[in-house]
């Protein structure tokens, strides 16, 4: 799974795929990684992951509350994965 995540995708694509693969039926999930660990898992840096998550939240794709991510626009998020 990690190898697939690391392959030639943009950070947004990697994050979208990660979020979609880990969601539950209520379109939310609790992050099991902190931002540093998530960045390492995705082959990126913590500032880049934080910046991209913030952009995705500003665009109304997701909502982040501490370590809980809720999908607000499932169809648009699927377009990136």
N, CA, C and O atoms as a GROMACS GRO file, in nm:
protein
  324
    1UNK      N    1   0.084  -0.119   0.000
    1UNK     CA    2   0.000   0.000   0.000
    1UNK      C    3   0.088   0.125   0.000
    1UNK      O    4   0.060   0.221  -0.071
    2UNK      N    5   0.196   0.124   0.080
    2UNK     CA    6   0.284   0.239   0.084
    2UNK      C    7   0.354   0.261  -0.050
    2UNK      O    8   0.371   0.375  -0.093
    3UNK      N    9   0.392   0.154  -0.116
    3UNK     CA   10   0.457   0.167  -0.247
    3UNK      C   11   0.364   0.234  -0.346
    3UNK      O   12   0.406   0.319  -0.423
    4UNK      N   13   0.236   0.195  -0.344
    4UNK     CA   14   0.139   0.258  -0.433
    4UNK      C   15   0.122   0.406  -0.401
    4UNK      O   16   0.108   0.488  -0.491
    5UNK      N   17   0.125   0.440  -0.271
    5UNK     CA   18   0.113   0.580  -0.230
    5UNK      C   19   0.231   0.663  -0.277
    5UNK      O   20   0.216   0.780  -0.312
    6UNK      N   21   0.349   0.602  -0.278
    6UNK     CA   22   0.471   0.675  -0.312
    6UNK      C   23   0.487   0.696  -0.462
    6UNK      O   24   0.561   0.785  -0.504
    7UNK      N   25   0.419   0.616  -0.542
    7UNK     CA   26   0.438   0.626  -0.686
    7UNK      C   27   0.386   0.758  -0.740
    7UNK      O   28   0.306   0.826  -0.674
    8UNK      N   29   0.430   0.796  -0.858
    8UNK     CA   30   0.416   0.925  -0.919
    8UNK      C   31   0.284   0.999  -0.916
    8UNK      O   32   0.222   1.020  -1.020
    9UNK      N   33   0.240   1.038  -0.799
    9UNK     CA   34   0.120   1.117  -0.787
    9UNK      C   35   0.152   1.249  -0.720
    9UNK      O   36   0.254   1.261  -0.652
   10UNK      N   37   0.066   1.348  -0.738
   10UNK     CA   38   0.083   1.474  -0.666
   10UNK      C   39   0.048   1.451  -0.520
   10UNK      O   40  -0.015   1.351  -0.485
   11UNK      N   41   0.088   1.543  -0.434
   11UNK     CA   42   0.057   1.531  -0.292
   11UNK      C   43  -0.094   1.531  -0.270
   11UNK      O   44  -0.144   1.457  -0.186
   12UNK      N   45  -0.166   1.613  -0.344
   12UNK     CA   46  -0.312   1.615  -0.330
   12UNK      C   47  -0.372   1.479  -0.367
   12UNK      O   48  -0.463   1.432  -0.299
   13UNK      N   49  -0.322   1.418  -0.472
   13UNK     CA   50  -0.371   1.286  -0.510
   13UNK      C   51  -0.341   1.183  -0.402
   13UNK      O   52  -0.426   1.099  -0.370
   14UNK      N   53  -0.221   1.189  -0.346
   14UNK     CA   54  -0.184   1.096  -0.239
   14UNK      C   55  -0.273   1.116  -0.116
   14UNK      O   56  -0.323   1.018  -0.059
   15UNK      N   57  -0.293   1.240  -0.076
   15UNK     CA   58  -0.378   1.269   0.039
   15UNK      C   59  -0.522   1.226   0.014
   15UNK      O   60  -0.586   1.167   0.101
   16UNK      N   61  -0.572   1.255  -0.104
   16UNK     CA   62  -0.710   1.216  -0.138
   16UNK      C   63  -0.726   1.066  -0.132
   16UNK      O   64  -0.824   1.015  -0.075
   17UNK      N   65  -0.633   0.995  -0.189
   17UNK     CA   66  -0.639   0.849  -0.187
   17UNK      C   67  -0.632   0.797  -0.043
   17UNK      O   68  -0.707   0.707  -0.006
   18UNK      N   69  -0.542   0.852   0.036
   18UNK     CA   70  -0.528   0.810   0.177
   18UNK      C   71  -0.659   0.833   0.253
   18UNK      O   72  -0.706   0.746   0.326
   19UNK      N   73  -0.718   0.950   0.235
   19UNK     CA   74  -0.843   0.983   0.304
   19UNK      C   75  -0.955   0.889   0.260
   19UNK      O   76  -1.029   0.838   0.344
   20UNK      N   77  -0.967   0.867   0.130
   20UNK     CA   78  -1.074   0.781   0.079
   20UNK      C   79  -1.058   0.636   0.125
   20UNK      O   80  -1.157   0.569   0.152
   21UNK      N   81  -0.935   0.589   0.132
   21UNK     CA   82  -0.911   0.451   0.172
   21UNK      C   83  -0.933   0.428   0.322
   21UNK      O   84  -0.955   0.314   0.364
   22UNK      N   85  -0.927   0.534   0.402
   22UNK     CA   86  -0.937   0.518   0.546
   22UNK      C   87  -1.068   0.567   0.605
   22UNK      O   88  -1.088   0.559   0.727
   23UNK      N   89  -1.158   0.616   0.523
   23UNK     CA   90  -1.286   0.668   0.573
   23UNK      C   91  -1.376   0.554   0.617
   23UNK      O   92  -1.358   0.439   0.578
   24UNK      N   93  -1.474   0.590   0.699
   24UNK     CA   94  -1.576   0.492   0.735
   24UNK      C   95  -1.706   0.529   0.664
   24UNK      O   96  -1.707   0.619   0.580
   25UNK      N   97  -1.814   0.463   0.697
   25UNK     CA   98  -1.942   0.488   0.629
   25UNK      C   99  -1.996   0.628   0.652
   25UNK      O  100  -2.076   0.678   0.573
   26UNK      N  101  -1.953   0.693   0.760
   26UNK     CA  102  -2.001   0.828   0.789
   26UNK      C  103  -1.912   0.934   0.724
   26UNK      O  104  -1.924   1.053   0.754
   27UNK      N  105  -1.823   0.891   0.636
   27UNK     CA  106  -1.732   0.981   0.562
   27UNK      C  107  -1.634   1.054   0.653
   27UNK      O  108  -1.597   1.168   0.626
   28UNK      N  109  -1.593   0.989   0.759
   28UNK     CA  110  -1.491   1.049   0.844
   28UNK      C  111  -1.402   0.940   0.902
   28UNK      O  112  -1.435   0.822   0.901
   29UNK      N  113  -1.288   0.984   0.954
   29UNK     CA  114  -1.198   0.891   1.020
   29UNK      C  115  -1.101   0.969   1.109
   29UNK      O  116  -1.084   1.090   1.095
   30UNK      N  117  -1.041   0.896   1.199
   30UNK     CA  118  -0.943   0.955   1.290
   30UNK      C  119  -0.805   0.920   1.237
   30UNK      O  120  -0.774   0.804   1.212
   31UNK      N  121  -0.722   1.023   1.221
   31UNK     CA  122  -0.585   1.001   1.175
   31UNK      C  123  -0.510   0.917   1.278
   31UNK      O  124  -0.511   0.948   1.397
   32UNK      N  125  -0.444   0.813   1.231
   32UNK     CA  126  -0.363   0.732   1.320
   32UNK      C  127  -0.218   0.781   1.322
   32UNK      O  128  -0.139   0.740   1.408
   33UNK      N  129  -0.184   0.867   1.229
   33UNK     CA  130  -0.051   0.927   1.222
   33UNK      C  131  -0.057   1.073   1.264
   33UNK      O  132  -0.160   1.139   1.246
   34UNK      N  133   0.053   1.124   1.320
   34UNK     CA  134   0.062   1.269   1.335
   34UNK      C  135   0.107   1.324   1.199
   34UNK      O  136   0.133   1.246   1.107
   35UNK      N  137   0.115   1.453   1.186
   35UNK     CA  138   0.146   1.512   1.054
   35UNK      C  139   0.284   1.469   1.003
   35UNK      O  140   0.302   1.446   0.884
   36UNK      N  141   0.380   1.459   1.093
   36UNK     CA  142   0.515   1.418   1.054
   36UNK      C  143   0.514   1.274   1.001
   36UNK      O  144   0.577   1.246   0.899
   37UNK      N  145   0.445   1.185   1.069
   37UNK     CA  146   0.436   1.046   1.027
   37UNK      C  147   0.358   1.032   0.897
   37UNK      O  148   0.394   0.952   0.810
   38UNK      N  149   0.252   1.109   0.883
   38UNK     CA  150   0.174   1.108   0.760
   38UNK      C  151   0.259   1.155   0.642
   38UNK      O  152   0.254   1.097   0.534
   39UNK      N  153   0.335   1.260   0.664
   39UNK     CA  154   0.424   1.312   0.559
   39UNK      C  155   0.525   1.205   0.518
   39UNK      O  156   0.550   1.185   0.399
   40UNK      N  157   0.582   1.137   0.615
   40UNK     CA  158   0.678   1.030   0.586
   40UNK      C  159   0.610   0.919   0.506
   40UNK      O  160   0.666   0.868   0.409
   41UNK      N  161   0.491   0.881   0.547
   41UNK     CA  162   0.416   0.776   0.479
   41UNK      C  163   0.388   0.813   0.333
   41UNK      O  164   0.392   0.728   0.244
   42UNK      N  165   0.360   0.940   0.310
   42UNK     CA  166   0.327   0.988   0.176
   42UNK      C  167   0.449   1.030   0.095
   42UNK      O  168   0.436   1.066  -0.022
   43UNK      N  169   0.566   1.026   0.157
   43UNK     CA  170   0.687   1.065   0.086
   43UNK      C  171   0.697   1.214   0.066
   43UNK      O  172   0.742   1.260  -0.040
   44UNK      N  173   0.657   1.290   0.165
   44UNK     CA  174   0.657   1.435   0.156
   44UNK      C  175   0.713   1.494   0.286
   44UNK      O  176   0.771   1.423   0.367
   45UNK      N  177   0.694   1.624   0.303
   45UNK     CA  178   0.738   1.691   0.426
   45UNK      C  179   0.617   1.735   0.506
   45UNK      O  180   0.508   1.753   0.451
   46UNK      N  181   0.636   1.753   0.637
   46UNK     CA  182   0.526   1.794   0.722
   46UNK      C  183   0.467   1.928   0.680
   46UNK      O  184   0.344   1.940   0.673
   47UNK      N  185   0.549   2.030   0.651
   47UNK     CA  186   0.488   2.157   0.609
   47UNK      C  187   0.405   2.144   0.481
   47UNK      O  188   0.300   2.208   0.468
   48UNK      N  189   0.451   2.063   0.388
   48UNK     CA  190   0.376   2.045   0.263
   48UNK      C  191   0.242   1.975   0.288
   48UNK      O  192   0.140   2.014   0.231
   49UNK      N  193   0.243   1.873   0.372
   49UNK     CA  194   0.119   1.802   0.404
   49UNK      C  195   0.022   1.895   0.476
   49UNK      O  196  -0.096   1.900   0.443
   50UNK      N  197   0.072   1.970   0.574
   50UNK     CA  198  -0.014   2.063   0.648
   50UNK      C  199  -0.073   2.169   0.556
   50UNK      O  200  -0.191   2.202   0.566
   51UNK      N  201   0.010   2.221   0.466
   51UNK     CA  202  -0.036   2.324   0.372
   51UNK      C  203  -0.144   2.267   0.278
   51UNK      O  204  -0.245   2.332   0.254
   52UNK      N  205  -0.122   2.146   0.227
   52UNK     CA  206  -0.219   2.086   0.135
   52UNK      C  207  -0.350   2.051   0.207
   52UNK      O  208  -0.458   2.071   0.151
   53UNK      N  209  -0.341   2.000   0.328
   53UNK     CA  210  -0.463   1.973   0.405
   53UNK      C  211  -0.541   2.101   0.431
   53UNK      O  212  -0.664   2.103   0.424
   54UNK      N  213  -0.469   2.209   0.461
   54UNK     CA  214  -0.535   2.339   0.483
   54UNK      C  215  -0.604   2.388   0.356
   54UNK      O  216  -0.716   2.438   0.362
   55UNK      N  217  -0.537   2.373   0.242
   55UNK     CA  218  -0.597   2.413   0.114
   55UNK      C  219  -0.723   2.331   0.087
   55UNK      O  220  -0.825   2.385   0.043
   56UNK      N  221  -0.715   2.200   0.112
   56UNK     CA  222  -0.830   2.114   0.088
   56UNK      C  223  -0.947   2.152   0.179
   56UNK      O  224  -1.063   2.142   0.140
   57UNK      N  225  -0.915   2.196   0.300
   57UNK     CA  226  -1.020   2.240   0.392
   57UNK      C  227  -1.079   2.373   0.345
   57UNK      O  228  -1.201   2.390   0.347
   58UNK      N  229  -0.995   2.466   0.303
   58UNK     CA  230  -1.043   2.595   0.252
   58UNK      C  231  -1.132   2.579   0.130
   58UNK      O  232  -1.226   2.656   0.111
   59UNK      N  233  -1.104   2.479   0.048
   59UNK     CA  234  -1.182   2.454  -0.073
   59UNK      C  235  -1.310   2.375  -0.045
   59UNK      O  236  -1.388   2.349  -0.136
   60UNK      N  237  -1.331   2.338   0.079
   60UNK     CA  238  -1.454   2.268   0.116
   60UNK      C  239  -1.455   2.120   0.086
   60UNK      O  240  -1.562   2.058   0.083
   61UNK      N  241  -1.338   2.061   0.062
   61UNK     CA  242  -1.331   1.918   0.036
   61UNK      C  243  -1.340   1.837   0.164
   61UNK      O  244  -1.405   1.732   0.169
   62UNK      N  245  -1.273   1.886   0.268
   62UNK     CA  246  -1.267   1.815   0.395
   62UNK      C  247  -1.282   1.914   0.510
   62UNK      O  248  -1.270   2.036   0.493
   63UNK      N  249  -1.308   1.859   0.626
   63UNK     CA  250  -1.310   1.936   0.750
   63UNK      C  251  -1.215   1.865   0.846
   63UNK      O  252  -1.220   1.743   0.859
   64UNK      N  253  -1.129   1.941   0.912
   64UNK     CA  254  -1.033   1.882   1.004
   64UNK      C  255  -1.056   1.939   1.143
   64UNK      O  256  -1.061   2.061   1.162
   65UNK      N  257  -1.070   1.849   1.238
   65UNK     CA  258  -1.084   1.889   1.378
   65UNK      C  259  -0.991   1.801   1.459
   65UNK      O  260  -1.021   1.684   1.485
   66UNK      N  261  -0.878   1.858   1.499
   66UNK     CA  262  -0.772   1.783   1.566
   66UNK      C  263  -0.725   1.670   1.477
   66UNK      O  264  -0.670   1.695   1.369
   67UNK      N  265  -0.745   1.546   1.517
   67UNK     CA  266  -0.700   1.434   1.434
   67UNK      C  267  -0.815   1.367   1.360
   67UNK      O  268  -0.800   1.256   1.309
   68UNK      N  269  -0.929   1.432   1.354
   68UNK     CA  270  -1.046   1.378   1.286
   68UNK      C  271  -1.068   1.451   1.153
   68UNK      O  272  -1.075   1.574   1.149
   69UNK      N  273  -1.079   1.374   1.047
   69UNK     CA  274  -1.104   1.430   0.914
   69UNK      C  275  -1.241   1.385   0.868
   69UNK      O  276  -1.274   1.266   0.873
   70UNK      N  277  -1.320   1.480   0.823
   70UNK     CA  278  -1.453   1.450   0.769
   70UNK      C  279  -1.456   1.494   0.623
   70UNK      O  280  -1.414   1.605   0.590
   71UNK      N  281  -1.505   1.407   0.537
   71UNK     CA  282  -1.516   1.438   0.394
   71UNK      C  283  -1.644   1.519   0.372
   71UNK      O  284  -1.753   1.476   0.408
   72UNK      N  285  -1.628   1.636   0.312
   72UNK     CA  286  -1.742   1.723   0.284
   72UNK      C  287  -1.789   1.712   0.139
   72UNK      O  288  -1.907   1.729   0.110
   73UNK      N  289  -1.696   1.684   0.048
   73UNK     CA  290  -1.729   1.673  -0.094
   73UNK      C  291  -1.667   1.546  -0.149
   73UNK      O  292  -1.557   1.548  -0.206
   74UNK      N  293  -1.737   1.436  -0.133
   74UNK     CA  294  -1.686   1.304  -0.171
   74UNK      C  295  -1.655   1.296  -0.320
   74UNK      O  296  -1.549   1.246  -0.358
   75UNK      N  297  -1.744   1.343  -0.402
   75UNK     CA  298  -1.724   1.333  -0.548
   75UNK      C  299  -1.601   1.410  -0.594
   75UNK      O  300  -1.523   1.361  -0.675
   76UNK      N  301  -1.584   1.530  -0.543
   76UNK     CA  302  -1.466   1.610  -0.582
   76UNK      C  303  -1.339   1.545  -0.533
   76UNK      O  304  -1.238   1.544  -0.603
   77UNK      N  305  -1.342   1.490  -0.412
   77UNK     CA  306  -1.224   1.422  -0.358
   77UNK      C  307  -1.189   1.301  -0.443
   77UNK      O  308  -1.071   1.273  -0.464
   78UNK      N  309  -1.288   1.229  -0.491
   78UNK     CA  310  -1.264   1.114  -0.577
   78UNK      C  311  -1.197   1.156  -0.709
   78UNK      O  312  -1.122   1.078  -0.768
   79UNK      N  313  -1.224   1.278  -0.755
   79UNK     CA  314  -1.162   1.326  -0.878
   79UNK      C  315  -1.011   1.338  -0.866
   79UNK      O  316  -0.940   1.331  -0.967
   80UNK      N  317  -0.960   1.354  -0.746
   80UNK     CA  318  -0.816   1.369  -0.725
   80UNK      C  319  -0.747   1.236  -0.701
   80UNK      O  320  -0.625   1.227  -0.718
   81UNK      N  321  -0.821   1.133  -0.664
   81UNK     CA  322  -0.755   1.006  -0.627
   81UNK      C  323  -0.723   0.921  -0.746
   81UNK      O  324  -0.668   0.812  -0.731
   0.00000   0.00000   0.00000
